[in-house]
Amino acid sequence: MGNYRDHLTPHHFSVIPCGLVLISALLFTREADALRVIGGNATVVQGGTAILPCHVIDTNDDLTQITWQRRTREKPDNDNFLTIIPKDGPLFVNGGDDRFKYIGNFNDKNGTLQLSNVALKDEGIYMCIFTLFPSGNQKTEIPLNLLVPPSTSVEDNLPTLGTEEVLFATCTAAGSRPPAEVRWLTGTLAEKVRTTTNSTQYDNGTTTTVSSLFGVPTREINRHLVQCVISGDSLSTEVTLPFTIQVYFSPTEVNIRAISQDSFECVTEANPNAEFIWSRAGQSLPESAVKVEGAKLQLLSPTSDLNGLYQCEASNTYGRKHSQLYVHVASEACSAAWALFGVLLSLNGVGAAAWCFYKYGNFQRFFPTHGDREPQSTRRAEGDGGQEQEELQGEPEEPV
């Protein structure tokens, strides 16, 4: 017999090694097909906490290292920022960031990270890379999307009384991502007002939306309540901002009305509300004989110290008006006071009223209206038990 090798053909040398290689290749392919890296995506509201999930399943390979990379608004190029190895745990590559926390488990091939206090600069793509033996590097990408709630506000445009359409107010949803929706609820004013809406988008991906409310500034529309409603994906619930339409105007006609026999009140309509100042022509108010509280004037005692022309001035930032009250205390009929008061009316041309007191308890009120209104009188009479009572004849009439 010859040597065993002499009986083998070249074919015999190739069959066995190729079969072994083919079997190994099939086993490796099945292992690679079964191995999976599970990731996902994360959406978080600005300032919140994001979970970046990443782990490997269906493999018995040895894990030697986990590497995290990112491409974000702040760092648009691939940036290796964190590695995790069994011996040393998580290590930052280019400076630490305490907002990141490794919450996975190396032995379970889980590389999940937690990122707290997320900012717009953090938005982007995060890549989780597992170094396995013998499979090599396996990776997946986790997109991080950021929602930015808007800053909301309503601004009054301070319209004044008029007959032309003006801007009443603007409602703003600033710096929202994605853009917010802004709308007005106007109720019964729907046919008396109109709205416009415009948006501005910025390089950082946020948008500011402004809705404006227009109408004719009349007294009828003044102080009506409307609402600005802001909604969007970045808000968990709608934001409702109530707004009272304000039409601003100076004091209208000023009237002095009697509250009681010795108290008077200055009345007008204004927006903002008027402030009132009582004064006496040519001299200071007799502090011992009168009491002033805002729009009210009280005459404390019927003495000659009260005599004079009193003025109530109503004012706000848009203008001022006034009215006058003449008071005279005498022991006789008030004809002289009435004559003087008539002259004052003709000179001043303002709303006014006159009260004339008698030293012995009686007083009269005069209304200078075209001479067709009789003076009203009030008398003191003896009541039961000798007590004095006041009797007002007829309803008090508004002074002119």
Sine and cosine of phi, psi and omega as CSV:
sin_phi,cos_phi,sin_psi,cos_psi,sin_omega,cos_omega
0.00,0.00,0.63,-0.78,0.03,-1.00
-0.99,0.10,-0.02,-1.00,0.04,-1.00
-0.91,0.42,0.63,-0.78,-0.04,-1.00
-0.83,0.55,-0.62,0.79,-0.03,-1.00
-0.91,0.41,-0.45,0.89,-0.03,-1.00
-0.93,0.36,-0.36,0.93,-0.04,-1.00
-1.00,-0.06,-0.06,1.00,-0.01,-1.00
-1.00,-0.06,0.73,-0.69,0.03,-1.00
-1.00,0.01,0.24,-0.97,0.08,-1.00
-0.84,0.55,-0.47,0.88,-0.01,-1.00
-0.90,0.44,-0.62,0.79,-0.01,-1.00
-0.90,0.44,-0.51,0.86,-0.01,-1.00
-0.95,0.30,-0.43,0.90,-0.10,-0.99
-1.00,-0.07,-0.40,0.91,-0.13,-0.99
-0.93,0.36,-0.76,0.65,-0.11,-0.99
-0.93,0.36,-0.74,0.67,0.02,-1.00
-0.88,0.48,-0.63,0.78,-0.01,-1.00
-0.91,0.42,-0.61,0.80,0.03,-1.00
-0.89,0.45,-0.66,0.75,0.03,-1.00
-0.90,0.43,-0.68,0.74,0.02,-1.00
-0.89,0.45,-0.65,0.76,-0.01,-1.00
-0.90,0.44,-0.68,0.73,0.01,-1.00
-0.89,0.45,-0.68,0.73,0.01,-1.00
-0.89,0.45,-0.65,0.76,0.01,-1.00
-0.90,0.44,-0.65,0.76,0.01,-1.00
-0.91,0.42,-0.67,0.74,0.01,-1.00
-0.90,0.44,-0.66,0.75,0.00,-1.00
-0.91,0.42,-0.64,0.77,0.00,-1.00
-0.91,0.42,-0.67,0.75,0.01,-1.00
-0.90,0.43,-0.63,0.78,0.03,-1.00
-0.90,0.43,-0.68,0.74,0.00,-1.00
-0.92,0.39,-0.61,0.79,0.02,-1.00
-0.91,0.41,-0.57,0.82,-0.05,-1.00
-0.97,0.23,-0.57,0.82,-0.04,-1.00
-0.90,0.43,0.73,-0.68,0.03,-1.00
-0.67,-0.74,0.63,-0.77,0.13,-0.99
-0.96,-0.27,0.88,-0.47,-0.07,-1.00
-0.99,-0.13,0.82,-0.57,0.05,-1.00
-0.84,-0.55,-0.84,-0.55,0.00,-1.00
0.53,-0.85,-0.44,-0.90,0.09,-1.00
-0.58,-0.81,0.29,-0.96,-0.05,-1.00
-0.73,-0.68,0.70,-0.72,0.09,-1.00
-0.80,-0.59,0.78,-0.63,-0.10,-0.99
-0.58,-0.81,0.52,-0.86,0.07,-1.00
-0.98,0.18,0.63,-0.77,-0.01,-1.00
-0.77,0.63,0.76,-0.65,-0.04,-1.00
1.00,-0.03,-0.16,0.99,-0.02,-1.00
-1.00,0.02,-0.22,-0.98,-0.03,-1.00
-0.90,-0.44,0.76,-0.65,-0.02,-1.00
-0.94,-0.35,0.60,-0.80,0.12,-0.99
-0.95,-0.31,0.83,-0.56,0.02,-1.00
-0.97,-0.25,0.99,-0.11,-0.12,-0.99
-0.99,0.15,0.64,-0.77,0.03,-1.00
-0.26,-0.97,0.86,-0.52,0.11,-0.99
-0.38,-0.93,0.33,-0.94,-0.03,-1.00
-0.97,-0.26,0.67,-0.75,0.05,-1.00
-0.77,-0.64,0.26,-0.97,0.11,-0.99
0.86,0.51,0.73,0.68,0.10,-1.00
-0.45,-0.89,0.55,-0.84,0.09,-1.00
-0.95,-0.30,0.15,0.99,0.01,-1.00
-0.88,0.48,0.43,-0.90,0.07,-1.00
-0.99,0.16,0.73,-0.68,0.05,-1.00
-1.00,-0.07,0.83,-0.56,-0.02,-1.00
-0.96,-0.30,-0.43,0.90,-0.05,-1.00
-0.27,-0.96,0.53,-0.85,0.15,-0.99
-0.87,-0.49,0.75,-0.66,-0.01,-1.00
-0.84,-0.54,0.68,-0.74,0.07,-1.00
-0.92,-0.40,0.74,-0.67,0.11,-0.99
-0.84,-0.54,0.26,-0.97,0.03,-1.00
-0.46,-0.89,0.48,-0.88,0.19,-0.98
-0.76,-0.65,0.96,-0.29,-0.13,-0.99
-0.82,-0.58,0.04,-1.00,0.07,-1.00
-0.86,0.50,-0.63,0.78,-0.02,-1.00
-0.97,0.26,-0.61,0.79,-0.03,-1.00
-0.78,-0.63,1.00,0.04,-0.11,-0.99
-0.95,0.33,-0.32,0.95,0.05,-1.00
-1.00,-0.03,0.42,-0.91,0.02,-1.00
-0.80,0.60,0.80,-0.60,-0.09,-1.00
-0.76,-0.65,0.92,-0.39,0.14,-0.99
-0.96,0.26,0.92,-0.40,-0.07,-1.00
-0.88,-0.47,-0.22,0.98,-0.05,-1.00
-0.42,-0.91,0.69,-0.72,0.14,-0.99
-0.80,-0.60,0.50,-0.86,0.00,-1.00
-0.77,-0.64,0.85,-0.53,0.02,-1.00
-0.77,-0.64,0.45,-0.89,-0.11,-0.99
-0.85,0.53,-0.65,0.76,-0.12,-0.99
-0.96,0.29,-0.73,0.69,-0.14,-0.99
-0.97,-0.25,-0.17,0.98,-0.03,-1.00
0.97,0.25,-0.39,-0.92,-0.04,-1.00
-0.96,0.29,0.72,-0.69,0.03,-1.00
-0.75,-0.67,0.78,-0.62,0.08,-1.00
-0.98,0.22,0.63,-0.78,-0.08,-1.00
-1.00,0.04,-0.77,0.63,-0.08,-1.00
-0.86,-0.50,0.88,0.48,0.00,-1.00
1.00,-0.06,0.63,-0.78,-0.06,-1.00
-0.99,0.17,0.31,-0.95,0.08,-1.00
-0.54,-0.84,0.97,-0.24,-0.09,-1.00
-0.90,0.43,-0.18,0.98,0.00,-1.00
-0.96,0.28,-0.37,0.93,0.03,-1.00
-1.00,0.03,0.66,-0.76,0.04,-1.00
-0.63,-0.77,0.77,-0.63,0.04,-1.00
-0.99,0.16,0.90,-0.43,-0.05,-1.00
-0.91,-0.42,0.12,0.99,0.06,-1.00
-1.00,0.09,-0.25,-0.97,0.01,-1.00
-0.66,-0.75,0.88,-0.47,-0.08,-1.00
-0.87,0.50,-0.67,0.74,-0.04,-1.00
-0.91,0.42,-0.45,0.89,0.04,-1.00
-1.00,-0.03,0.15,0.99,-0.04,-1.00
0.83,0.55,0.69,0.72,-0.03,-1.00
-0.89,-0.46,0.89,-0.45,-0.05,-1.00
-0.95,-0.31,0.36,0.93,-0.12,-0.99
-0.86,0.51,0.69,-0.72,0.05,-1.00
-0.91,-0.41,0.43,-0.90,0.14,-0.99
-0.88,-0.47,0.74,-0.67,0.03,-1.00
-0.86,-0.52,0.89,-0.46,-0.02,-1.00
-0.98,-0.18,0.30,-0.95,0.02,-1.00
0.77,0.64,0.81,0.59,-0.08,-1.00
-0.92,0.39,0.71,-0.70,0.02,-1.00
-0.89,-0.45,0.23,-0.97,-0.03,-1.00
-0.86,0.50,-0.52,0.86,0.00,-1.00
-0.91,0.42,-0.35,0.94,-0.06,-1.00
-0.99,0.11,-0.21,0.98,-0.06,-1.00
-0.91,0.42,0.65,-0.76,0.02,-1.00
0.38,-0.93,-0.44,-0.90,-0.03,-1.00
-0.94,-0.35,0.80,-0.61,0.07,-1.00
-0.94,-0.34,0.70,-0.72,-0.07,-1.00
-0.88,-0.47,0.78,-0.62,0.01,-1.00
-0.95,-0.30,0.84,-0.54,-0.08,-1.00
-0.86,-0.52,0.85,-0.53,0.06,-1.00
-0.98,-0.20,0.78,-0.63,0.09,-1.00
-0.99,-0.13,0.94,-0.33,-0.08,-1.00
-0.91,-0.42,0.46,-0.89,0.11,-0.99
-0.83,-0.56,0.81,-0.58,0.20,0.98
-0.99,-0.16,0.10,0.99,-0.15,-0.99
-0.94,0.35,-0.42,0.91,-0.05,-1.00
1.00,-0.02,-0.36,-0.93,-0.06,-1.00
-0.98,0.22,0.72,-0.69,0.08,-1.00
-0.78,-0.62,0.68,-0.73,-0.13,-0.99
-0.59,-0.81,0.24,-0.97,0.13,-0.99
-0.46,-0.89,0.34,-0.94,-0.02,-1.00
-0.94,-0.35,0.63,-0.77,0.01,-1.00
-0.84,-0.54,0.96,-0.29,0.06,-1.00
-0.95,0.30,0.69,-0.72,0.10,-1.00
-0.92,-0.38,0.89,-0.45,-0.01,-1.00
-0.94,-0.33,0.65,-0.76,-0.07,-1.00
-0.91,-0.41,0.71,-0.71,0.14,-0.99
-0.97,-0.26,0.74,-0.67,-0.02,-1.00
-0.88,-0.48,0.94,-0.34,0.05,-1.00
-0.91,0.41,0.55,-0.83,-0.01,-1.00
-0.98,0.19,0.40,-0.91,0.25,-0.97
-1.00,0.07,0.79,-0.61,-0.13,-0.99
-0.92,-0.39,0.56,-0.83,0.01,-1.00
-0.27,-0.96,0.39,-0.92,0.15,-0.99
-0.83,-0.56,0.76,-0.65,-0.02,-1.00
-0.88,-0.47,0.80,-0.60,0.04,-1.00
-0.98,0.21,0.74,-0.67,0.01,-1.00
-1.00,0.02,0.05,1.00,0.06,-1.00
0.83,0.56,0.83,0.56,0.01,-1.00
-0.96,0.28,0.55,-0.84,0.07,-1.00
-0.96,-0.29,0.33,-0.95,-0.06,-1.00
-0.82,0.58,0.71,-0.70,-0.02,-1.00
-0.12,-0.99,-0.08,-1.00,-0.05,-1.00
-0.89,-0.45,-0.07,1.00,0.01,-1.00
-0.97,-0.25,0.49,-0.87,0.01,-1.00
-0.90,0.44,0.68,-0.73,0.01,-1.00
-0.67,-0.74,0.17,-0.98,0.09,-1.00
-0.99,0.15,0.83,-0.55,0.05,-1.00
-0.99,0.10,-0.77,0.64,-0.10,-0.99
-0.30,-0.95,0.32,-0.95,0.10,-0.99
-0.83,-0.56,0.66,-0.75,0.05,-1.00
-0.92,-0.40,0.79,-0.61,-0.15,-0.99
-0.83,-0.56,0.72,-0.69,0.19,-0.98
-0.90,-0.43,0.99,-0.17,-0.17,-0.99
-0.99,-0.16,0.66,-0.75,0.14,-0.99
0.91,0.42,0.66,0.75,-0.03,-1.00
-1.00,-0.10,0.52,-0.86,0.09,-1.00
-0.53,-0.85,0.90,-0.44,-0.07,1.00
-0.93,0.36,0.09,-1.00,-0.06,-1.00
-0.84,0.55,0.61,-0.79,0.04,-1.00
-1.00,0.02,0.38,-0.93,0.10,-0.99
-0.99,-0.16,0.73,-0.68,-0.01,-1.00
-0.83,-0.56,0.78,-0.63,0.01,-1.00
-0.55,-0.83,0.35,-0.94,0.00,-1.00
-0.95,-0.31,0.65,-0.76,0.19,-0.98
-0.95,-0.30,0.93,-0.37,-0.15,-0.99
-0.94,-0.34,-0.09,1.00,0.08,-1.00
0.85,0.53,-0.82,-0.58,-0.08,-1.00
-0.95,0.32,-0.18,0.98,-0.01,-1.00
-1.00,-0.01,0.14,0.99,-0.12,-0.99
-0.81,0.59,-0.60,0.80,-0.04,-1.00
-1.00,0.02,-0.07,1.00,-0.05,-1.00
-0.95,-0.31,-0.13,0.99,-0.01,-1.00
-0.73,-0.68,0.30,-0.96,0.11,-0.99
-0.65,-0.76,0.32,-0.95,-0.04,-1.00
-0.77,-0.64,0.45,-0.89,0.15,-0.99
-0.74,-0.67,0.48,-0.88,-0.01,-1.00
-0.70,-0.71,0.70,-0.71,0.09,-1.00
-0.62,-0.79,0.39,-0.92,-0.07,-1.00
-0.76,-0.65,0.49,-0.87,0.08,-1.00
-0.77,-0.63,0.83,-0.56,0.00,-1.00
-0.98,-0.21,0.62,-0.78,-0.06,-1.00
-0.93,-0.35,0.25,-0.97,-0.06,-1.00
-0.88,0.48,-0.47,0.88,-0.02,-1.00
-0.99,0.14,0.10,1.00,0.06,-1.00
1.00,-0.02,-0.05,1.00,0.03,-1.00
-1.00,0.02,0.31,-0.95,-0.05,-1.00
-0.70,-0.71,0.65,-0.76,0.12,-0.99
-0.94,-0.33,0.81,-0.59,-0.01,-1.00
-0.91,-0.41,0.76,-0.65,-0.03,-1.00
-0.81,-0.58,0.79,-0.62,0.08,-1.00
-0.90,-0.44,0.77,-0.64,-0.07,-1.00
-0.93,-0.36,0.59,-0.81,-0.01,-1.00
-0.92,-0.40,0.82,-0.57,-0.06,-1.00
-0.87,-0.49,0.42,-0.91,0.09,-1.00
0.01,-1.00,0.06,-1.00,0.04,-1.00
-1.00,0.01,0.82,-0.58,-0.09,-1.00
-0.98,0.18,1.00,0.05,0.03,-1.00
-0.96,-0.29,0.25,-0.97,0.05,-1.00
-0.93,0.37,-0.45,0.90,-0.01,-1.00
-0.93,0.37,-0.55,0.83,-0.04,-1.00
-1.00,0.06,-0.23,0.97,-0.02,-1.00
-0.89,0.46,0.67,-0.74,0.07,-1.00
0.94,0.35,0.31,0.95,0.15,-0.99
-0.98,0.20,0.65,-0.76,-0.02,-1.00
-1.00,-0.03,0.78,-0.63,0.12,-0.99
-0.80,-0.60,0.09,-1.00,-0.02,-1.00
-0.68,-0.73,0.66,-0.75,0.15,-0.99
-0.98,-0.22,0.82,-0.57,-0.05,-1.00
-0.92,-0.40,0.79,-0.62,-0.03,-1.00
-0.86,-0.50,0.78,-0.63,-0.02,-1.00
-0.63,-0.77,0.25,-0.97,0.02,-1.00
0.30,-0.95,0.19,-0.98,-0.04,-1.00
-0.90,0.43,-0.41,0.91,-0.02,-1.00
-0.99,0.14,-0.08,1.00,-0.01,-1.00
-0.92,-0.38,0.74,-0.68,0.02,-1.00
-0.95,0.32,-0.54,0.84,0.07,-1.00
-0.66,-0.75,0.33,-0.94,0.05,-1.00
-0.90,0.43,0.54,-0.84,0.09,-1.00
-0.97,-0.26,0.83,-0.56,0.00,-1.00
-0.92,-0.40,0.85,-0.52,0.00,-1.00
-0.92,-0.38,0.95,-0.30,0.05,-1.00
-0.95,0.31,0.57,-0.82,0.02,-1.00
-0.59,-0.81,0.77,-0.64,0.06,-1.00
-0.99,-0.14,0.87,-0.49,0.00,-1.00
-0.90,0.44,0.79,-0.61,0.01,-1.00
-0.90,-0.43,0.84,-0.55,0.14,-0.99
-0.94,-0.35,0.88,-0.48,-0.15,-0.99
-1.00,-0.09,0.68,-0.74,0.01,-1.00
-0.40,-0.91,0.39,-0.92,0.00,-1.00
-0.97,0.26,0.23,-0.97,0.01,-1.00
-0.83,0.56,0.68,-0.73,0.08,-1.00
-0.99,0.13,-0.35,-0.93,-0.01,-1.00
-0.81,0.58,0.72,-0.70,-0.02,-1.00
-0.99,-0.17,0.80,-0.60,0.03,-1.00
-0.88,-0.48,0.54,-0.84,0.10,-0.99
-0.93,-0.36,0.89,-0.46,-0.02,-1.00
-0.90,-0.44,0.48,-0.88,0.00,-1.00
-1.00,0.08,0.81,-0.58,0.10,-1.00
-1.00,0.07,-0.64,0.77,0.05,-1.00
-0.51,-0.86,-0.18,-0.98,-0.05,-1.00
-0.91,0.42,-0.40,0.92,-0.05,-1.00
-0.77,-0.64,0.25,0.97,-0.01,-1.00
-0.79,-0.62,0.63,-0.78,-0.04,-1.00
-0.73,-0.69,0.43,-0.90,0.00,-1.00
-0.70,-0.71,0.67,-0.74,0.03,-1.00
-1.00,-0.02,0.80,-0.59,-0.12,-0.99
-0.81,-0.59,0.72,-0.70,0.09,-1.00
-0.39,-0.92,0.13,-0.99,0.10,-1.00
-0.89,-0.46,0.73,-0.68,-0.03,-1.00
-0.33,-0.94,0.40,-0.92,0.10,-1.00
-0.58,-0.81,0.90,-0.43,0.05,1.00
-0.93,0.37,0.24,-0.97,-0.05,-1.00
-0.80,0.60,0.60,-0.80,-0.05,-1.00
-0.97,0.25,0.47,-0.88,0.21,-0.98
-0.98,-0.21,0.54,-0.84,-0.13,-0.99
-0.88,-0.48,0.64,-0.77,0.08,-1.00
-0.75,-0.67,0.85,-0.53,0.10,-0.99
-1.00,-0.07,0.65,-0.76,0.05,-1.00
-0.55,-0.84,0.18,-0.98,0.05,-1.00
-0.80,-0.60,0.72,-0.70,-0.09,-1.00
-0.88,0.48,0.81,-0.59,0.14,-0.99
0.98,0.19,-0.12,0.99,-0.01,-1.00
-0.36,-0.93,0.24,-0.97,-0.03,-1.00
-0.98,0.21,0.29,-0.96,0.04,-1.00
-0.92,0.39,0.68,-0.73,0.05,-1.00
-0.96,0.27,0.99,-0.12,-0.13,-0.99
-0.87,0.49,-0.50,0.87,-0.01,-1.00
-0.97,0.22,-0.26,0.96,-0.09,-1.00
-0.91,-0.40,-0.22,0.97,0.01,-1.00
-0.72,-0.69,0.38,-0.93,0.06,-1.00
-0.75,-0.67,0.79,-0.61,-0.03,-1.00
-0.90,-0.44,0.78,-0.63,0.10,-0.99
-0.72,-0.70,1.00,-0.08,-0.01,-1.00
0.89,0.46,-0.90,-0.43,-0.02,-1.00
-0.99,0.11,-0.10,1.00,-0.12,-0.99
-0.98,-0.20,0.61,-0.79,0.06,-1.00
-0.79,-0.61,0.81,-0.58,0.03,-1.00
-0.88,-0.47,0.77,-0.64,0.05,-1.00
-1.00,-0.03,0.89,-0.45,-0.17,-0.99
-0.99,0.14,-0.56,0.83,-0.02,-1.00
-0.47,-0.88,0.64,-0.77,-0.03,-1.00
-0.98,0.19,0.97,0.24,0.05,-1.00
-0.86,-0.51,0.21,-0.98,-0.03,-1.00
-0.91,0.41,-0.25,0.97,0.06,-1.00
-0.89,0.46,-0.35,0.94,-0.02,-1.00
-0.98,0.19,-0.33,0.95,-0.15,-0.99
-0.83,0.55,0.68,-0.73,0.08,-1.00
0.57,-0.82,0.07,-1.00,0.01,-1.00
-0.99,-0.17,0.88,-0.48,-0.01,-1.00
-0.98,-0.19,0.58,-0.81,0.00,-1.00
-0.79,-0.62,0.71,-0.70,0.12,-0.99
-0.94,-0.35,0.87,-0.50,0.02,-1.00
-0.95,-0.31,0.79,-0.62,0.07,-1.00
-0.95,-0.30,0.74,-0.67,-0.05,-1.00
-0.54,-0.84,0.46,-0.89,0.24,-0.97
-0.58,-0.82,-0.17,-0.98,-0.09,-1.00
-0.92,0.38,-0.20,0.98,-0.07,-1.00
-0.97,-0.24,-0.12,0.99,0.04,-1.00
0.37,-0.93,-0.09,-1.00,-0.04,-1.00
-0.48,-0.88,0.49,-0.87,0.12,-0.99
-0.56,-0.83,0.28,-0.96,-0.02,-1.00
-0.57,-0.82,0.24,-0.97,0.09,-1.00
-0.64,-0.77,0.28,-0.96,-0.12,-0.99
-0.79,-0.61,0.48,-0.88,0.02,-1.00
-0.74,-0.67,0.83,-0.56,0.03,-1.00
-0.98,-0.21,0.78,-0.62,0.00,-1.00
-0.84,-0.54,0.74,-0.67,0.05,-1.00
-0.64,-0.76,0.73,-0.68,0.04,-1.00
-0.93,-0.37,0.84,-0.54,-0.04,-1.00
-0.54,-0.84,0.26,-0.97,0.02,-1.00
-1.00,-0.09,-0.14,0.99,0.00,-1.00
-0.89,-0.46,-0.02,-1.00,0.03,-1.00
-0.86,0.51,0.45,-0.89,-0.16,-0.99
-1.00,-0.04,0.59,0.80,-0.02,-1.00
-0.90,0.44,-0.63,0.78,0.00,-1.00
-0.91,0.41,-0.67,0.74,0.02,-1.00
-0.90,0.44,-0.64,0.77,0.00,-1.00
-0.89,0.45,-0.68,0.73,0.00,-1.00
-0.89,0.45,-0.71,0.71,0.01,-1.00
-0.89,0.47,-0.65,0.76,-0.02,-1.00
-0.90,0.44,-0.64,0.77,0.04,-1.00
-0.88,0.48,-0.65,0.76,0.03,-1.00
-0.90,0.44,-0.68,0.73,-0.01,-1.00
-0.88,0.47,-0.65,0.76,0.01,-1.00
-0.88,0.47,-0.71,0.70,-0.03,-1.00
-0.91,0.42,-0.49,0.87,-0.01,-1.00
-0.99,0.15,-0.62,0.78,-0.13,-0.99
-1.00,-0.03,-0.56,0.83,0.00,-1.00
0.90,0.45,0.52,0.85,-0.01,-1.00
-0.87,-0.50,0.30,-0.96,0.06,-1.00
-0.89,0.46,0.69,-0.73,-0.03,-1.00
-0.37,-0.93,0.23,-0.97,0.08,-1.00
-0.55,-0.84,0.41,-0.91,0.00,-1.00
-0.82,-0.57,0.68,-0.73,0.10,-0.99
-0.82,-0.57,0.75,-0.66,-0.01,-1.00
-0.86,-0.51,0.84,-0.55,-0.03,-1.00
-0.97,-0.24,0.50,-0.86,0.11,-0.99
-0.96,-0.27,0.62,-0.79,-0.01,-1.00
-0.87,0.49,-0.40,0.92,-0.08,-1.00
-0.98,-0.20,0.37,0.93,0.19,-0.98
0.95,-0.31,-0.33,0.94,0.00,-1.00
-1.00,0.00,0.45,-0.89,0.11,-0.99
-0.51,-0.86,0.37,-0.93,0.02,-1.00
-0.77,-0.64,0.46,-0.89,0.05,-1.00
-0.87,-0.48,0.75,-0.66,-0.06,-1.00
-0.93,-0.36,0.67,-0.74,0.05,-1.00
-0.88,-0.47,0.96,-0.27,-0.03,-1.00
-0.99,0.12,0.99,0.17,-0.03,-1.00
-0.80,-0.59,1.00,0.05,0.12,-0.99
0.87,0.49,0.25,0.97,0.08,-1.00
0.95,0.30,0.21,0.98,-0.06,-1.00
-0.96,-0.29,0.15,0.99,0.02,-1.00
-0.87,-0.49,0.78,-0.63,-0.01,-1.00
-0.98,0.19,0.53,-0.85,0.09,-1.00
-0.87,0.49,0.61,-0.79,0.10,-1.00
-0.99,-0.14,0.62,-0.79,-0.01,-1.00
-0.84,-0.54,0.46,-0.89,0.06,-1.00
-0.79,-0.61,0.73,-0.69,-0.07,-1.00
-0.86,-0.50,0.45,-0.89,0.16,-0.99
-0.99,-0.14,0.75,-0.66,-0.03,-1.00
-0.81,-0.59,0.37,-0.93,0.04,-1.00
-0.97,0.23,0.82,-0.57,0.03,-1.00
-0.98,-0.22,-0.12,-0.99,0.02,-1.00
-0.88,0.47,0.65,-0.76,0.02,-1.00
0.97,0.26,0.25,0.97,0.05,-1.00
0.97,0.23,0.10,0.99,-0.01,-1.00
-0.99,0.14,0.63,-0.78,0.03,-1.00
-0.97,0.23,0.65,-0.76,0.05,-1.00
-0.79,-0.61,0.40,-0.92,0.04,-1.00
-0.95,-0.30,0.72,-0.70,-0.01,-1.00
-0.80,-0.60,0.88,-0.48,0.00,-1.00
-0.99,-0.17,0.88,-0.48,-0.05,-1.00
-0.99,0.11,0.92,-0.38,0.01,-1.00
0.99,0.10,0.29,-0.96,0.03,-1.00
-0.96,0.28,0.63,-0.78,0.08,-1.00
-0.87,0.49,0.67,-0.74,-0.02,-1.00
-0.97,-0.26,0.54,-0.84,0.01,-1.00
-0.92,0.40,0.75,-0.66,0.04,-1.00
-0.94,0.35,0.41,-0.91,0.00,-1.00
-0.99,-0.10,0.00,0.00,0.00,0.00
